Amino acid sequence: MKIVVLTGAGVSAESGLGTFRDTDGLWTKYDLNDVATPEGFARDPALVHDFYNARRANCLESLPNAAHTALAALERSASHSLTLITQNIDDLHERAGSTEVIHMHGALMQALCVACDARWGAPIRMRPDDRCPTCGTRATRPDVVWFGEVPYQMDRIGEAVQASDLFVAIGTSAEVYPAAGLVELAGGETLELNLEPSARANAFGARQFGRATEIVPAWVAKITG
């Protein structure tokens, strides 16, 4: 069976990483126009770097949870082919053992050079005057997709979802496009696993609600026998 899984912030929330749209989420504490847009970075790169430096430190202090571990086990299953797509910029899927993760919104642990498009492992603290190790230009930023930018690998993602036998969205709010519209592309069955119904819950053929650390391992155990 070809399974495509899309994960969102709800998968990492139980590892202590903040979600965005809850009542106490990141967007209630920060103006996204200041810290998550190209325009905000142009206005105040130090503020944006400080925001992502704090998130990077938080990520390094966090550990994968049972949902991450279950999805890594699903990848190793001989009976299924898994494409794992995440909206999350943390590296908890990889630290849990997943080896093929499509980070459609980029990766917190990577840096990007705007001048030459080079990518490398980000230091714990990035600064506006950091030089690119490839071209030497002071044009470095976190390798994350900001609002107004195109998510990564959308052609590959669309093809995988269309060819899937089962598309599963886990821990997503379904309020951010194009990720929220992927269920419409699904070529087979669809399932939402979430703490509560998302904005697109009715678009899924089946739905199950609960804590990710409980419902994801149970679902993986069921389909892997």
N, C-alpha and C positions, 0 to 999 in steps of 0.2 A: 504494500500500500504506500502510495506517495502522500506523505503528510507535510503540510506547511504550517508552521507555528509562528504566530506573530506575538511578541511579548511587549508589554508596556510597563509603566512605572509601578503598577501594582505587584509585579513579580519581585521587585527589589525592595518594596516598602518594608517587608518584614525583616530585611537585613539592616534596616536603619537608614535607608536612603530616602530622602524626601520625595514625595509626589508633588505634582504641580497644581492640580486643580481642586484638591480637597480644601476644606474650610481653613486649614492651617498650612496649606501648601506653599510652595516656593513663590508662586505668583501673587500671593497675598502679602509677601514680605518684600518683593522686588518688583519694579516696573520692567516688564519684559522688553519694552522699547529701549531701556537703558542697558540691559545686560545680555540680550539675546537677539540683537539685530545688527546688521552691518553698520547701520547709521549710529547706533549706540556705541559700537566699538570705535568708530571714527571720531566721535565726540570725546570719549573718555576711555581710552584703552586700559588705563590703570584700574579703573573700576571693574571693567569686564574681566580682566585677568584676576583681580582679587576674588571675584565671584566664583570663577572656575577653579582657582587655587583652593578655595575653601571646599568646593565640591570634590576636588581630587583628594584632598586630605581625608574627607569624610568617607570616600570610597575605599581608600587604602586601609581605613580602620574597620571596614565592614567585611563580613564573610558571606559566601554563598549560602542560601538557605535550601530547604528541602525541595522547593519548586525548581530551582536551578539544577540541583543534583538529579532530580527525576528526568528533566529534559536531556541532560547529558547521558543518562542511561538509555533513554529512547533513541538517541543518536547511535548508540552502540548496538542497538537491537538488530538482529539479522533479518527479522521479518518485516521491517518497515524501512522506507527511505525518508529521511527527515531533512527538510530545509528549515533552518531556524533564522528568523528575521526578528530583529529587536529595534524598538524605538529608543531604547535606553542607551545612554552613552557610557555607562559603567562597564567594567570587565568581569562581572560576577559570573556570567555564563561561561566564559573561558576558564575562570578559576575553579569552576565546578567540574570542568572536564570536557565541555563542548569545544570541538575543534574547528567547526565550520559555522561561523556566525556572521550574518549580514547585518552590519550596523548602519541602518538607513539614515540615522541622524548623526553619524560620526562617532568618534571615540574620544572620551575624556582623557585617556592616557596617551594620546598622540598629539603632536604639534604639527602645524601646517605653515608653510611659507607661501604667502600671497604672491610673492614675486616669481618664484620658480616652481611652485606646486610640489615641493619636496615634503615628505612626511617622515617623522622620526618619533621616538619615544619622548614624551613630554617630561621635563623635570617636574619635581613636586611643586615648585613655584615658577611660574612664567612671568616675565616682565616685559614692558613695552620696548625696552632697548635690547632685548635678546636678539642675537644674530642667527640667521639660518646657517646650519653647519654645512650646507651644500654650496650656497651662493654668497653667503656673508652679508646679505641684506638684513636690515632691521625691519622685517615685515612679517613677523611670526604671530600666530594666533592659535587658539585651541582648534583642533580638527573636529569641530562640531558644526552641525547644520543649524543655522539661525533662521528665524522667521523671515520669510521673503526669499530664502535660498532653496534650491532644488535638492531634495533628499538624494542620497547616494544609491546607485545600482537599481534604479527604478525599472529599467528594462528587464533585468534579471529577475527582480521580484515579481513583476507582472507575469512573466512567462511561467515562473514556478507556481504561482497561485492558480493560474488558468489550467495548468496541467495536473493539479493536485486531485487526489481522491478525497482528501479531507483537509479543510482549512480551519485552524483553531486560533482564536484570539484570546490571549490570556492577560488579564490585568491591564486592560486598555480602557481609556475613557471614551474612545471613538469620537473625539471632538476635534482631532487634528488631521487634516487631509494632507497628502493622499492616503495615509495609512488607514484612515477611517473608511475609505471607499474600497479597500481591497476585498472585502466580503462580496462585493458585487461582481468581482472578477472570478470568483471561485468556480472551478469546473466540477466540483463534486459536493460532498456533504460539508456542512459548516457547523461549528460549535463555538460557543462563547463560554469561557471559564473566567469568572470574575467575582469580586467581593459583592458587587451589586450590579443590577442591569446597567449596561453602558447606554450611551445615546443612540447606538445602532443595534441594540439587543434584538429588536424585532426582525432584523434582517437575517438573523442566524436561524438555522433549522432546529438547533437544540441549544439549550442554555443550562448552565449549572453554576450555582453561586455559593461562595464560601471563601475561607482564607486560602490563599494560593498554596501555602505550605501543607495544606490538607487535601484540597481537591485536585491539584496537579499530580502529586504522587499517586493518588488513588486512580486517577484516569490513566496514567501511564501504566500502572500495574495491571489494570483491566485490559488494555489493548495489547500488552506484551505477553499476557497470559501468565 
